[in-house]
Amino acid sequence: MSLCYISNFISLHSPKHQSLSLTFSPESPHFINLFPGKPRKPRDPIKFTTERFKLFASLTQSQTVETTPSTFRSKSPKDVSVLVVGSTGYIGKFVVRELVKRGFNVTAIARERSGIKGSGDKDQTLAQLRGANVCFSDVTNLDALEGSLNSLGSSFDVVVSCLASRNGGVKDSWKIDYEATRNSLVAGRKLGASHFVLLSAICVQKPLLEFQRAKLKFEAELMREAEEDGGFSYSIVRPTAFFKSLGGQVELVKDGKPYVMFGDGRLCACKPISEADLASFIVDCVMSGEKVNKVLPIGGPGKALTPLEQGEMLFRLLGKEPKFFKVPIGIMDFAIGVLDFLVKIFPSLEDAAEFGKIGRYYAAESMLLLDPETGEYSAEKTPSYGNDTLEEFFARVLREGMAGQELGEQTII
């Protein structure tokens, strides 16, 4: 899930044509637009207790089981077969590129229409995943996925999943973050895979949202699989914020608009990591015995940055005097309260309510390691990896624009 601030406008989108729009401007009154879609039965909320919080936080960076090292780790990369699902996503395409670069035998699963809202056709996908064997299939349909893989006549050593919900809606979260990811595990295991690398998210430490619960459910099943089979192992990668999720205001600020932040801009912080650095870390997990059966939080290099510091960095690069527009976090709470009330009357607004909660979460929660001992986010205990910095990313976007960094259906704020 990604976060993007858009000047003084907040828009929460759904492919079902639901949306929640809030405008914060000195010239404009606040307003909310709600467009209901097809009704569906609401899901009962899961209560979040102190005990549950400590349980999820304690899972971070911990070894769950001992396992016999898989034999593929003694092979040369060219003799190791890796199946990648979510291969055309924001991180997935970089993972495929890194695997190919290191010489692995890569098979990438892709939809016939991939990319943002299915904008990419087969030829574009093949070009994007050059060097990999591309198999067009549907990860949400286990029978179809197994049939496609069986037709290849290949076996696999490792499955790498970069699957993620396209929008964070309730139904899509369970369909992708749990069901499709589980399908990939089942299909891969049947074809010999003995290691599974999962791209998760650091925010599952404090699961208040549906996509976080879906991810955690699969994580638990993955751990149980390793507990029951000593010849199977996993690596769960939980990254912090991505560069693109912090770049939505660059061009707007360049055009003279203020940098928008919630509260005083110090409510949260993150150690953002580039797509290339994260892909490199994920590929490290394919062969590294040190990363076996572990939950691996990972951030980028340098200190943790608050939204205020990100804005100051952007103005410094532009050589402009900082100009901020501060939005009270209570406005988000009010919008969520209204949506929660309306969902009881109009169940079709369930996703709109969830999008509001996602926006609120990212506005106030840090994307850092949650220390189970203190219950606080810790920048010092959040591991760093790679060389790419957010400042370099901002400078590149100022020169070249956000082409290739579009959030699409993942736009939250």
Disulfide bonds with the S-S distance in Angstrom:
none
